[in-house]
Amino acid sequence: LGLTSSLAAAEEWNPTAPVEFIVPSGVGGAADMYARAIGQILVKQNMLNGQPFIVLNKPSGNGAIALGALQEKPGNPHVLTLLHTGLTVANLTGDLKAAPSDFTQVALFLQETMAVAVRSDSKFKNARDLVTHLKRDPSDVRFGYLGHHVLLSLAKPLKAAGVDIKRLTLAPFRSSAEAINALIGGFVDVVPASTPNLIGMLASGRVRLLAVSSPDRIGG
């Protein structure tokens, strides 16, 4: 979680106005789900002091739009956002001027597990099938994704496997939910995304997982 820096001196968070949570992606994605889950936890723990919890989705711009909205209200303890590794990468590559260090981090909420998904009728039955095809023709497969952090979870292992990642065909989306819908619709062939985004489609049998980043097998 991130707040503007002046909140660091606060000894106790006691909201006296509506709490706004700015999400750096579109509705329906994992970050959006996390934000709404945080709101439910704050309500359950009676931490909002009777104030409403409002989720504001600010996608695109590699997180610049979301962080810009946060910077417009410096010192306001009622405005929060979700900082993730993609924002750090975007800052390091020069795509995002604001750095996570410009904000006060008040909690470590979670660590994500990433997965690589294809449609259930895809010709790729496992990760080996995908890598073999990409080594032969890297540009032939269309990838849909959200953000640098998601792209890194895909590019790093593919590069290690010998794939020319500079030739990949990439289609950025405003949320992983949009990328997954494009996958189901046949507009892209593969989508790397965090596991919460894929649970529903996996349960319905509409997607197949080729790989998961967790060091241990995930149940379910």
N, C-alpha and C positions, 0 to 999 in steps of 0.2 A: 504494500500500500504506500501511497505517496501523498504528502501534504506540502504546502509551501513552507519554507524553512523556519519562519518565525514561530511555528507551533512547537518547535523543539523545546522552548522554555516552559511550555505549559505543563503543570504538574497533574492536572486532571482534565479529562475531556468531558465537558458538560454542555451539550448542544443547546443553544437558545434560539435556533432558527432551523428551517428545513436542511437536511443533510443531502448534498448532491454528490453522487458517485459517477465520475466521468470514465466511460469505458472506451479504450482506444481501438474499438472494432465494432462491427455491426451487430444488430439484434440476432440472437439465436446461437451465437458462437460460444466457445468455452469461456472466454473472458466475460461475456455478458452473463453466463450462468454463474460464474464465480461471484460477480458483483451482487447479483440478486440473492445468492446464498449468504453473502456477508450481511446484507440487509436483514435477512431472516434471523441470523444469529444475533445481530445487534438488538433487534426487537425482542427476541426471546430472553436475552440477558438484561433487558431493561436499560440499555445504554444510550438510547436516543432521547431520553428525557421527554417522551411524548411527541417528539418532532417527527415529521414524515421523512422517509428515505427515498430519494428520487434518483433513478438510474438514467443517465444521459449518454447516449451512444454518439461518439465522435470518431468515426472511422476515417481511414485514408491518411495520406501524407506521412506514412511511416511513423505515426504517433504524434506528429507535429501539431495536428489539429486538437487532439486531446490535451496535450501538455500546454499548448497555447491557451486553451480555455482555463486551465489551472493557473497559469501565470497571470491571467487577467484579474485574479482575486488573491493577491499576495497577502499572507498573514491570516487568511480566512480559514478557521479550523472546521468549517462546515463543508469544505470542498475537498474531495479525495479522488484519487485515481489508482489504477493498477499499473505498477511498473513491472515490465517483464524483460527478459534477455534481448528480445528483438529491438527494444529501444536503445540498449547499450550498443548493439551491433550497428544500428542505423546511425548513431552518433559517431562511432569509430570510422565508418565509411564515408562520413560527411553528408549523409542524407538527412540528418536531423541535427539542428544546431544545439538544442537543449540536451543536457546530459542528465542521467538519473541522479548524479551527485548534486544537481541544482535543487533537489527536493529533499525533504526530510522523509526518510523511510521509517514507518512506525510499526510495521509488522511483516514477518515472513509468513505468507499465507500458504503457499504450497509449492511443490515441485511437480512439474508435468511429465507425463509419459507420452512420447510421441509414437504414432503408428503410420504405416503406409497402407493405403486402401485402394482397391480397384472394385469395379462392379462385379457382381457375383457371376456374370457370364463372360468375364474377361478371359482372354487367352493366357494371361499370366496367372499361373496357379501357385507360384511361390516366388520368393525373392530371387532365387537363382534364375528363373525364367526371365524376370525383368532385367536383371543385370546383364545376362547373356545378350538380350536383345539390344540394350543400350550400348553395349560395347561394340556391337555391329553397326548400329545407326542411332546415335544419341539424340538426334533431332526428330525421330519418328514418333515419339511418345509425348503426349501433351500433359503437362503437370499443372494442376491448379493448387494454389496455396495462399496463405495469409501470412505476410510478414517475414522479415529476415530470419527470426528465430526458427520458424517452421522450415524455411528453405535450408537453413544450416543442418537441421536434423536429417535432411534428405541428401544434401550435397556432400557432406563429409564422408559418410560410408560409401557413397557411389564413387567418389574420387579414390578412396582407398581400394575399391574393387577394380580400378582401372578404367572407369568411365570418363570420357572427356566432358566434364560438367559444363564447360564453356559453350557447348553446342546443344544443351538441353533446351527444349521448347517450354517456356514458362508463361503461365497466365496468372497474374496476381488478382486477388479478390479482396473485398472489404471485410469479409469474415470467413472463417472456416465453414460455417453453415452454407454460405453462398457457393463456396468451392465444392462442397459435397453435393449440393443440388445440381451443380454443373456436371459433376461426375455421373450422377444418376441419369441425367438428361442426355449423356453421351457427348457433351461439349469438351470434356477433358477425359483423359484415360486413367490418370493416377492422382491421388490426393494425399499428401502427408498432412496429418492433423493430430492434435492432442486427443487422447482416447475418449474424454467425455463427449466430444463432438460426434463420435462414431458409434456410440453404444446403441442408439436407437436403430440406425440403419443396419448394424450388425445383427441385432436381435431379430429384425424383420427379414433377414436373409438377402438384403439388397446389395450388400458390399461384402468383400472378402479382405481380410487383413493379410498382407504379405510379410510384414515385419513389425516388431514392437521394440521400443528402445529400453524397456525395463530389463534390468539384469536378471530378474526372476520372472517366472511365468505368472501372468495375471489370471486370476480366477474369473469365472463367469462366461 
